[in-house]
C-alpha cells in the first residue's frame, strides 16, 4: 500500500515539474494577446493599474465613511 502512495506522489511531482517546464517559458513570458502591439499591452496594463487604484481609493473612502457628503452646515442653528 505504501509503495502505491509513493509511486503516485512521484507521478504527481513529475507532472507538476513537467507542466512548469512547458508553461512557464511560453505562458507567463508574454502578456500580449494575438494581434496586440507592445504599446497596446503597456496601455492596457496602465489602464488596469489605474482602475485598480481608483477602486481601492473608493473602497477606503467607503470604509472610512468619506463617500457621503457632509450634512454639517456653516450656519448657526438656534
N, C-alpha and C positions, 0 to 999 in steps of 0.2 A: 504494500500500500504506500509506504514512504517513498519507494522508488518512482512510482507513478506521479506522485506530487512533485518530486524534484525534477522529473523529466518535463512535466507540464510547466513548471516555473522557468526552466531553461528555455523552453519554446517561447514563452511569453516575453522574456527578456530579449531573446534573439529577435523576435518580431518587432519589439519597440526600437531596438537599435537599427534594424533594417529600415523601418519607417522613418526614423530620424535621419538616416543617411540619404534616403531618397527625397524626402520632403523639405528638409532644411535648406539645402543649396538652391532648390528651384522654387519652392512655395513661399518661403519667407524672405528671399533675397530681393524680390521686386514687388512693389505695391501697385504697379501700373496695371490698368485694365487694358484689354486689347484695343488698339487704335487710340491710345491716350499718350500725349506727349509728356515729357518731363515737366514742362511748365504747368500743364493741366493737373498733374499729380500734385505738384507743390501747392497750386492754388486750392485744390480740394483738401489737402491736409491743413493748410492755413485756415480755410473756412470752417472745417470741423473743429479745430482747436479754438477758434473764436466763438463758435456756437457753444461749445462745452464751457468756456469761461463765462459766457453770458448766463447760461443755465445755472452754473454754480453760484454766481452772484445773486440770481433770483432766489435760489434755494436758501442762501444765507439770509437774505433780506426777509424772506418769509419766516424763517426760524426765529429771527430777532424782532419780528413784528414790525418791520420797517416798510412793508409793502403797501400799507394803507395810509391814506392821508391823515394828518393830524387833525383832530377835532378841537384843538385848542384855539383860542381867539386872542387877539391882541387887545380887544376891547374889554373894559371892566364891566362886569355884570353885577348889579347890586344884589 
